[in-house]
Amino acid sequence: MQLDLYPVPARILVIAAHPDDIEIGAGGSIASWTDAGAEVQFCIVTDGSAGSNDPDYDKAALIQRRIHEQREAAAVIGVHTVHHLGYPDGTLQPTLELRRDLTRLIRQFRPNRVVIMDPTLKMLNDNEDFHYINHPDHVAAGEAALYAIFPSAETRPIFPELLAKGLEPHHVDEVYLMLAQDANIAVDISAQMERKQQSIRCHVSQLREDEIDFFSKWDRQIGAAVGVEYAEPFKVMRFIRA
Ligand SMILES: [Zn+2]
């Protein structure tokens, strides 16, 4: 793994399945990019409505609460535009409809870099102390986003209904996979760590303090691997055209 020394581009789109995924996986990096002057927008694919096991919960109220929490969390790390696609939480599929929705956003905002979830990560079971089944919504959001970036966003004949609305093809230069398997790049977030934690804490309906401690330990481990205090790992792919 190497420290991220790539220049911060002008526009960055971050696509995730649930409210809170982005702050956990990339909150510090995003704060560092907005600090550097980038315009960053978020797209949350699901409505977050499965974020409660309380038999008496008010689904509509939870959806509204999580939109509010997400907006507050984004603002802490310098992001003021959050798109909510509103797909039902927990049963997401990488459909053509979702791919078209994400292609529409990419063609509208025209980001240089898109940050997505890793569609190849199904589970982690190689460490005796830590077993993890990746949420299938993460995999589905990651796959739809990956194929929205390529080929859908940059290929004129795909989704002609978008072209008919004046949305011209757009080529994305860089893809950053967050919470990724085989990460190759780490972003130094030492100066942004406090804001990252503050942004995670905005998701009051979802997170416990011990979970926040767990995430910061992980960021410290990644930091140690690249010689800084705290860092976030990504698998980075670059397709920059001369
Ligand atoms: Zn999630």
Boltz pocket constraint, residues with backbone or C-beta under 6 A from the ligand:
constraints:
  - pocket:
      binder: B
      contacts: [[A, 17], [A, 18], [A, 19], [A, 20], [A, 21], [A, 135], [A, 138]]
      max_distance: 6.0
